[in-house]
Amino acid sequence: MPWLYLAIAITGEVIGTSALKASESFSRLGPSLITVAGYAVAFYFLALTLRTIPVGVAYAIWAGAGIVIISLIGLFVFGQKLDAAAIAGIGLIVAGVVVINTLSNSVSH
């Protein structure tokens, strides 16, 4: 269950951050409410995750996955450009999450 909770937390964070962009600095009510709800879900399920997954590992995966997904949403939904350095950095984040999940003894496999 902790991995499902972490996936829900990541999804909530991605939805909240995407809506934050669409809220236009909280000047649009609908996206602003989605932002608040998304972050509420994200932090609630991240808290549940922390019952069994170490905080450093959970946060690294949560933040790393969120960065990658939001970068892709920015690229495809909001038309934002990624240069070579950004793509390389995102690749390193993905590599870090893979290393944590496959090689770390801090994570129960």
Rosetta silent file (secondary structure, phi, psi, omega in degrees, C-alpha in Angstrom):
SEQUENCE: MPWLYLAIAITGEVIGTSALKASESFSRLGPSLITVAGYAVAFYFLALTLRTIPVGVAYAIWAGAGIVIISLIGLFVFGQKLDAAAIAGIGLIVAGVVVINTLSNSVSH
SCORE:     score description
SCORE:     0.000 S_00000001
   1 L     0.000  -33.590 -177.050    0.000    0.000    0.000 S_00000001
   2 H   -61.713  -30.446  179.381    2.731    2.589    0.653 S_00000001
   3 H   -73.414  -34.072  173.922    3.709    2.568   -3.016 S_00000001
   4 H   -65.856  -43.242  177.452    0.094    3.137   -4.038 S_00000001
   5 H   -59.774  -41.364  179.742   -0.086    5.997   -1.522 S_00000001
   6 H   -65.719  -39.878  177.701    3.094    7.466   -2.996 S_00000001
   7 H   -63.174  -39.998  177.875    1.671    7.206   -6.533 S_00000001
   8 H   -66.094  -41.056  178.360   -1.490    9.001   -5.385 S_00000001
   9 H   -61.108  -42.862  178.314    0.644   11.674   -3.681 S_00000001
  10 H   -63.823  -44.282  179.207    2.619   12.210   -6.887 S_00000001
  11 H   -61.418  -44.635  177.736   -0.590   12.414   -8.919 S_00000001
  12 H   -60.615  -41.794  179.401   -2.079   14.954   -6.519 S_00000001
  13 H   -65.404  -41.802  179.631    1.064   17.075   -6.671 S_00000001
  14 H   -65.432  -43.589  177.724    1.127   16.975  -10.472 S_00000001
  15 H   -63.374  -45.332  179.560   -2.552   17.931  -10.692 S_00000001
  16 H   -61.425  -42.650 -179.551   -2.058   20.707   -8.124 S_00000001
  17 H   -70.319  -39.821  177.221    0.983   22.119   -9.883 S_00000001
  18 H   -62.688  -42.753  178.765   -0.643   21.962  -13.312 S_00000001
  19 H   -68.897  -30.823  177.440   -3.701   23.760  -11.964 S_00000001
  20 H   -60.655  -42.257  176.141   -1.435   26.303  -10.246 S_00000001
  21 H   -62.640  -44.156 -178.003   -0.105   27.313  -13.653 S_00000001
  22 H   -71.973  -18.735 -177.553   -3.650   27.493  -15.014 S_00000001
  23 L   -72.670  -13.685 -178.909   -4.863   29.520  -11.999 S_00000001
  24 L    51.892   62.378  179.291   -2.962   32.573  -13.261 S_00000001
  25 L    60.464   40.967  178.879   -1.670   33.539   -9.807 S_00000001
  26 L    62.971   27.043  177.472   -4.894   32.411   -8.101 S_00000001
  27 L   -92.565   -8.386  177.406   -6.987   34.831  -10.170 S_00000001
  28 L  -115.298  122.713 -172.536   -9.164   32.009  -11.602 S_00000001
  29 H   -62.553  -49.945 -176.085  -11.369   30.243   -9.055 S_00000001
  30 H   -56.365  -58.192  178.619  -11.675   26.782  -10.651 S_00000001
  31 H   -61.942  -30.529  177.943   -7.967   26.091  -11.141 S_00000001
  32 H   -65.188  -42.618  177.951   -7.240   27.676   -7.746 S_00000001
  33 H   -65.947  -38.618  177.291   -9.587   25.218   -6.002 S_00000001
  34 H   -64.582  -38.698  177.571   -8.047   22.320   -7.933 S_00000001
  35 H   -58.860  -50.380 -178.885   -4.595   23.496   -6.822 S_00000001
  36 H   -62.504  -44.917  179.591   -5.581   23.463   -3.155 S_00000001
  37 H   -64.217  -42.725  179.964   -7.320   20.084   -3.470 S_00000001
  38 H   -60.368  -44.997  178.955   -4.403   18.584   -5.401 S_00000001
  39 H   -70.299  -34.017  176.276   -1.875   19.636   -2.788 S_00000001
  40 H   -61.636  -46.435  176.933   -4.143   18.481    0.048 S_00000001
  41 H   -61.385  -44.978 -177.556   -4.342   15.023   -1.538 S_00000001
  42 H   -59.126  -49.089 -176.639   -0.598   15.043   -2.218 S_00000001
  43 H   -72.655  -34.086  177.235    0.418   15.852    1.344 S_00000001
  44 H   -62.838  -49.179 -177.807   -2.145   13.549    2.930 S_00000001
  45 H   -73.914  -27.455  172.955   -1.004   10.550    0.903 S_00000001
  46 H   -65.724  -40.327  177.231    2.656   11.483    1.288 S_00000001
  47 H   -61.115  -41.609  176.763    2.073   11.450    5.050 S_00000001
  48 H   -63.868  -38.681  178.381    0.558    7.962    4.790 S_00000001
  49 H   -59.513  -39.048 -174.578    3.553    6.870    2.721 S_00000001
  50 L   -70.195   -6.014  174.139    5.937    8.032    5.431 S_00000001
  51 L   -65.458  -30.999 -174.703    4.538    5.450    7.843 S_00000001
  52 L  -127.235  -25.401 -179.992    6.629    2.784    6.107 S_00000001
  53 L  -100.192  132.635 -179.861    8.963    4.364    3.534 S_00000001
  54 L   -56.023  143.158 -173.260   11.862    6.461    4.893 S_00000001
  55 H   -57.805  -41.777 -179.152   11.252   10.196    4.469 S_00000001
  56 H   -63.685  -40.857  179.959   14.370   10.824    2.351 S_00000001
  57 H   -70.484  -47.696 -179.068   13.530    8.042   -0.062 S_00000001
  58 H   -60.887  -44.841 -177.928    9.823    8.897   -0.305 S_00000001
  59 H   -67.268  -38.809  178.581   10.523   12.589   -0.819 S_00000001
  60 H   -61.933  -42.969  179.584   13.207   11.931   -3.433 S_00000001
  61 H   -69.426  -44.759  179.765   10.837    9.742   -5.434 S_00000001
  62 H   -59.540  -51.120 -178.020    7.875   12.130   -4.939 S_00000001
  63 H   -68.498  -44.724 -178.465    9.828   15.199   -5.941 S_00000001
  64 H   -61.929  -47.991  179.411   11.765   13.510   -8.741 S_00000001
  65 H   -64.295  -40.435  178.273    8.725   11.960  -10.361 S_00000001
  66 H   -61.328  -43.000  178.945    6.806   15.216   -9.958 S_00000001
  67 H   -60.631  -47.005 -178.224    9.582   17.212  -11.643 S_00000001
  68 H   -63.901  -47.749 -177.211    9.724   14.859  -14.600 S_00000001
  69 H   -66.253  -43.477  179.074    5.958   14.678  -15.098 S_00000001
  70 H   -64.607  -36.964  176.778    5.459   18.439  -14.672 S_00000001
  71 H   -61.513  -40.940  178.449    8.279   19.108  -17.141 S_00000001
  72 H   -68.772  -39.147  176.483    6.512   16.913  -19.690 S_00000001
  73 H   -64.344  -42.515  176.824    3.166   18.611  -19.011 S_00000001
  74 H   -58.604  -40.871 -179.756    4.865   21.982  -19.415 S_00000001
  75 H   -67.542  -51.449 -171.395    6.289   20.836  -22.731 S_00000001
  76 H   -88.821  -30.870 -177.004    3.170   19.248  -24.211 S_00000001
  77 L   -95.770  -44.818 -175.222    0.303   21.143  -22.553 S_00000001
  78 L   -98.289   -0.583  176.162    1.707   24.614  -21.903 S_00000001
  79 L    69.471   23.644  178.849    4.097   24.736  -24.881 S_00000001
  80 L   -80.980  146.506 -176.970    7.185   25.380  -22.747 S_00000001
  81 L   -97.151  146.222  174.088   10.549   24.505  -24.263 S_00000001
  82 L  -116.259  125.851  177.014   13.237   22.310  -22.728 S_00000001
  83 L   -87.519  179.231 -175.750   16.840   22.866  -23.764 S_00000001
  84 H   -60.703  -39.252  179.864   19.545   20.203  -23.778 S_00000001
  85 H   -64.887  -40.015  178.479   20.655   21.011  -20.216 S_00000001
  86 H   -64.705  -43.044  179.091   17.078   20.674  -18.920 S_00000001
  87 H   -63.932  -41.617  177.912   16.651   17.356  -20.702 S_00000001
  88 H   -63.041  -43.542  178.861   19.970   16.104  -19.304 S_00000001
  89 H   -62.256  -42.100  177.828   18.984   17.191  -15.804 S_00000001
  90 H   -63.558  -39.673  176.577   15.626   15.449  -16.075 S_00000001
  91 H   -60.795  -39.293  177.518   17.425   12.329  -17.263 S_00000001
  92 H   -67.253  -36.369  176.823   19.643   12.449  -14.178 S_00000001
  93 H   -63.336  -46.152  177.641   16.576   12.780  -11.954 S_00000001
  94 H   -59.154  -44.760  179.133   15.026    9.707  -13.586 S_00000001
  95 H   -60.472  -40.486  178.644   18.311    7.832  -13.142 S_00000001
  96 H   -62.948  -43.209  178.462   18.375    8.799   -9.460 S_00000001
  97 H   -64.395  -40.407  178.319   14.849    7.532   -8.869 S_00000001
  98 H   -63.853  -43.910  179.514   15.698    4.265  -10.659 S_00000001
  99 H   -61.679  -45.430  179.069   18.850    3.810   -8.568 S_00000001
 100 H   -58.791  -45.222 -174.661   16.954    4.431   -5.335 S_00000001
 101 H   -74.982  -27.076 -175.380   14.236    1.951   -6.289 S_00000001
 102 H  -103.350  -28.726 -172.483   16.472   -0.801   -7.615 S_00000001
 103 H  -115.636  -19.486 -175.223   19.716   -0.631   -5.655 S_00000001
 104 L   -75.547  137.195  174.144   19.070    1.074   -2.328 S_00000001
 105 L   -80.738   -7.856  179.162   18.772   -1.002    0.821 S_00000001
 106 L   -75.482  -16.518 -177.116   16.678    1.844    2.279 S_00000001
 107 L  -106.952  130.796  175.674   13.718    0.753    0.175 S_00000001
 108 L   -78.124  122.618 -176.415   11.861   -2.464    0.880 S_00000001
 109 L   -96.385    0.000    0.000   11.680   -4.344   -2.424 S_00000001
